Amino acid sequence: MRTIVTIKHWYNMKTGKLLIMSLLVAAFLGGCTNTEEPVTDGTAQAIEVNARIAEATRAVISGGYTNDLEVSFARLDNPGTTGAQWNTPVIDAVRTGGTGNTVLTFEPEQTYLTEEGESVLIGYYPRKALNSETANPVSVTYAITGEEDIMATEVQTGSLVDKFETFTFKHQLTQLQFKCVGSAGAIAKWTSVTSIKVKNTYTALKLSLDKSKGAQLTATGEANQTLTVKNYPSEVSLPDVEKPSTGYLLLYPTVNWGTEDLPISLEVKGTYDGNAKTLNVAVSNISEGVKAGYSHLITLTFTEDGKIAVETGIAEWQPGNGGSTTIIPGE
């Protein structure tokens, strides 16, 4: 039996509203196998399933979802059967780029099982093949550079009599944004910012997919990697400047990271009073630490006497707590 699947996918970049995919499945059920044309009492059956992306505003990250978006879905049939295996390869899907309503299609088309058969589906992004195992749970590994937006849906079980409902793609990483500001006197002293780096972070990650628990992202390496902030400001700007240059990184949300117990370690390099200077800055005032799906705005305030005052807040995605501190630079 085969069910023909068509998906329509909506996303609004400017407002950060929910992306909605509507899935229309025409099913015809007959006395056939999974690959045969489905027929139900000789009458076509229409099924509607919605999917969305929760709070996906990416004001800093370039690219967004205006281009074709390649995602994957993992599938497991008859999950209650002892030793049930996840299907391989995973299901490829492509969301057609553009604003407003666009179409996402499965490659190849997917079908419900006949009669009382059940199937499990879970989606994730970026698209990538499963690791070699097929027994539950399965997993996908990623090596991130700070630009990847890893997302996953909840896990759902569906059948011809109990259809799949709305899928929501949720962000699995945290976003750090960086602004560099200062007074006119400070700008005269700090003539350039040459780099901003985040130290002691994870880049080797594993996304586990479980038929009951859903998706879980974990770190598999050591928190000893250093990543350079993307699009970091090359100059200090006035605090009230319109559209200041803002850098960003998408990183693994370690528990309590950004608190006094586990500060975010920054290395800031710039030119101060004609000399190259390297500053080690600790951000330790993010209440409750960074969280998946949150975008934390870190404002580095450069002062005329060579100090940096650090403020933190929450940029778009979801609201949260902020704070501030003053860092005395080392040589």
BELNOR-V218080 format. One record per residue. N is the residue number from 1. SS is DSSP state (A for helix, B for strand, O for the rest). PHI is phi in whole degrees, -180 to 180 (* if undefined). PSI is psi as a letter, one per 20 degrees, with the letter a starting at -180 (* if undefined). Layout:
BEGIN
n={N | N}
ss={SS | SS}
phi={PHI | PHI}
psi={PSI | PSI}
END
This chain:
BEGIN
n={1 | 2 | 3 | 4 | 5 | 6 | 7 | 8 | 9 | 10 | 11 | 12 | 13 | 14 | 15 | 16 | 17 | 18 | 19 | 20 | 21 | 22 | 23 | 24 | 25 | 26 | 27 | 28 | 29 | 30 | 31 | 32 | 33 | 34 | 35 | 36 | 37 | 38 | 39 | 40 | 41 | 42 | 43 | 44 | 45 | 46 | 47 | 48 | 49 | 50 | 51 | 52 | 53 | 54 | 55 | 56 | 57 | 58 | 59 | 60 | 61 | 62 | 63 | 64 | 65 | 66 | 67 | 68 | 69 | 70 | 71 | 72 | 73 | 74 | 75 | 76 | 77 | 78 | 79 | 80 | 81 | 82 | 83 | 84 | 85 | 86 | 87 | 88 | 89 | 90 | 91 | 92 | 93 | 94 | 95 | 96 | 97 | 98 | 99 | 100 | 101 | 102 | 103 | 104 | 105 | 106 | 107 | 108 | 109 | 110 | 111 | 112 | 113 | 114 | 115 | 116 | 117 | 118 | 119 | 120 | 121 | 122 | 123 | 124 | 125 | 126 | 127 | 128 | 129 | 130 | 131 | 132 | 133 | 134 | 135 | 136 | 137 | 138 | 139 | 140 | 141 | 142 | 143 | 144 | 145 | 146 | 147 | 148 | 149 | 150 | 151 | 152 | 153 | 154 | 155 | 156 | 157 | 158 | 159 | 160 | 161 | 162 | 163 | 164 | 165 | 166 | 167 | 168 | 169 | 170 | 171 | 172 | 173 | 174 | 175 | 176 | 177 | 178 | 179 | 180 | 181 | 182 | 183 | 184 | 185 | 186 | 187 | 188 | 189 | 190 | 191 | 192 | 193 | 194 | 195 | 196 | 197 | 198 | 199 | 200 | 201 | 202 | 203 | 204 | 205 | 206 | 207 | 208 | 209 | 210 | 211 | 212 | 213 | 214 | 215 | 216 | 217 | 218 | 219 | 220 | 221 | 222 | 223 | 224 | 225 | 226 | 227 | 228 | 229 | 230 | 231 | 232 | 233 | 234 | 235 | 236 | 237 | 238 | 239 | 240 | 241 | 242 | 243 | 244 | 245 | 246 | 247 | 248 | 249 | 250 | 251 | 252 | 253 | 254 | 255 | 256 | 257 | 258 | 259 | 260 | 261 | 262 | 263 | 264 | 265 | 266 | 267 | 268 | 269 | 270 | 271 | 272 | 273 | 274 | 275 | 276 | 277 | 278 | 279 | 280 | 281 | 282 | 283 | 284 | 285 | 286 | 287 | 288 | 289 | 290 | 291 | 292 | 293 | 294 | 295 | 296 | 297 | 298 | 299 | 300 | 301 | 302 | 303 | 304 | 305 | 306 | 307 | 308 | 309 | 310 | 311 | 312 | 313 | 314 | 315 | 316 | 317 | 318 | 319 | 320 | 321 | 322 | 323 | 324 | 325 | 326 | 327 | 328 | 329 | 330 | 331}
ss={O | B | O | B | B | B | B | B | B | B | B | B | O | O | O | O | B | O | B | B | B | B | B | B | B | B | B | O | O | O | O | O | O | O | O | O | B | O | O | B | O | O | B | O | B | B | B | B | B | B | B | B | B | O | O | O | O | O | O | O | O | O | O | O | O | O | O | O | B | B | B | B | B | B | B | B | B | O | O | O | O | O | O | O | B | B | O | O | O | O | B | B | B | B | B | O | O | O | O | B | B | B | B | B | B | B | B | O | O | O | O | O | O | O | O | O | O | O | B | B | B | B | B | B | B | O | O | O | O | O | O | O | O | O | B | O | O | B | B | B | B | B | B | O | O | O | O | O | O | O | B | B | O | O | O | B | B | B | O | O | O | O | O | O | O | O | B | B | B | B | B | O | O | B | B | B | B | B | B | B | B | B | O | A | A | A | A | A | A | B | B | B | B | B | B | B | B | B | B | B | B | O | O | B | B | B | B | B | B | B | O | O | O | B | B | B | B | B | B | O | O | O | O | O | B | B | B | B | O | B | O | O | O | O | O | O | B | O | O | O | O | O | O | O | O | O | B | B | B | B | B | O | O | O | O | O | B | O | O | O | O | B | O | B | B | B | B | B | B | B | B | B | O | O | B | B | B | B | B | B | B | B | B | O | O | O | O | O | O | O | O | O | O | O | B | B | B | B | B | B | B | B | O | O | O | O | O | B | B | B | B | B | B | B | B | O | O | O | O | O | O | O | B | B | B | B | B | O | O | O | O}
phi={* | -132 | -107 | -85 | -116 | -128 | -123 | -110 | -126 | -111 | -153 | -115 | -69 | -71 | -96 | 70 | -75 | -63 | -85 | -121 | -113 | -105 | -110 | -105 | -119 | -93 | -118 | -123 | -104 | -146 | -79 | -146 | -88 | -64 | -97 | -86 | -70 | -76 | -140 | -119 | 52 | 74 | -119 | -66 | -117 | -99 | -128 | -117 | -130 | -105 | -142 | -151 | -113 | -79 | 39 | -106 | -62 | -126 | -67 | -102 | -65 | -78 | 93 | 59 | -116 | -81 | -93 | -55 | -115 | -95 | -125 | -131 | -126 | -98 | -134 | -135 | -96 | 48 | -63 | -80 | -77 | -59 | 75 | -58 | -108 | -72 | -71 | -131 | -73 | -68 | -88 | -80 | -145 | -127 | -96 | -65 | -70 | 127 | -84 | 72 | -84 | -132 | -103 | -116 | -122 | -79 | -133 | -86 | -59 | -109 | -132 | -72 | -73 | -76 | 52 | -96 | -66 | -119 | -135 | -107 | -130 | -148 | -108 | -152 | -146 | -71 | -64 | -164 | -71 | -68 | -66 | -66 | -75 | -124 | -73 | -69 | -84 | -103 | -150 | -130 | -110 | -132 | -116 | -91 | -116 | 104 | -105 | -78 | -108 | -83 | -133 | -152 | -93 | -71 | -91 | -134 | -112 | -137 | -155 | -62 | -103 | -140 | -74 | -63 | -105 | -61 | -100 | -121 | -81 | -114 | -69 | -100 | -109 | -106 | -113 | -105 | -114 | -133 | -122 | -120 | -131 | -177 | -74 | -60 | -65 | -67 | -63 | -65 | -83 | -90 | -84 | -163 | -117 | -96 | -172 | -130 | -126 | -103 | -103 | 57 | -123 | -94 | -127 | -96 | -129 | -129 | -103 | -91 | -121 | -115 | -65 | -110 | -89 | 85 | -95 | -142 | -98 | -133 | -91 | -111 | -105 | -99 | -85 | -127 | -96 | -119 | -123 | -83 | -60 | -78 | 58 | -63 | -64 | -88 | -139 | -81 | -121 | -67 | -60 | -101 | -67 | -78 | 50 | -67 | -64 | -133 | -90 | -156 | -148 | -106 | -134 | -68 | -83 | -60 | -59 | 70 | -68 | 100 | -105 | -63 | -72 | -148 | -65 | -81 | -94 | -111 | -118 | -112 | -115 | -161 | -110 | -121 | 54 | 85 | -118 | -70 | -137 | -116 | -116 | -99 | -119 | -108 | -103 | -130 | -122 | -88 | -58 | 70 | 78 | -69 | -141 | -62 | 86 | -102 | -115 | -99 | -88 | -110 | -102 | -96 | -98 | -85 | -107 | -66 | -88 | 96 | -89 | -126 | -96 | -110 | -123 | -129 | -154 | -115 | -87 | -61 | 133 | -136 | -75 | -163 | -94 | -136 | -178 | -157 | -162 | -118 | -113 | -90 | -71 | -92 | -83}
psi={q | p | p | p | p | p | p | p | p | q | p | o | h | h | i | k | r | p | p | p | p | p | o | p | o | o | p | p | p | r | n | r | a | h | i | r | p | p | p | o | k | j | p | q | p | p | p | p | p | q | q | r | p | p | m | k | p | m | h | g | p | r | f | b | k | i | r | p | o | p | r | q | p | q | p | p | q | m | h | i | p | p | j | p | q | q | q | q | r | r | p | q | q | p | p | p | r | r | r | b | p | r | p | p | q | q | o | r | q | q | q | q | q | r | d | j | q | q | q | p | q | p | q | r | q | q | p | q | q | q | r | h | q | i | q | p | q | r | r | p | q | q | o | q | i | i | i | p | n | p | q | q | r | r | p | q | p | r | r | h | i | n | q | p | a | p | p | p | p | q | p | i | r | q | p | p | q | p | q | o | r | r | r | h | h | h | h | h | g | n | i | q | o | h | q | p | q | p | r | l | r | q | i | o | q | p | o | p | o | p | h | g | i | b | q | p | p | q | p | i | b | q | m | j | q | p | p | p | p | p | k | q | p | i | q | p | r | q | h | j | q | p | m | q | p | p | r | r | q | o | r | p | m | p | p | j | p | j | r | h | h | m | q | p | o | q | o | p | p | a | o | p | k | i | q | p | p | p | p | o | p | p | o | j | k | o | p | j | r | q | q | p | i | q | o | o | p | o | o | o | o | p | r | h | j | i | r | p | p | p | q | q | a | p | a | q | e | q | q | a | r | a | a | q | r | p | p | p | q | r | *}
END
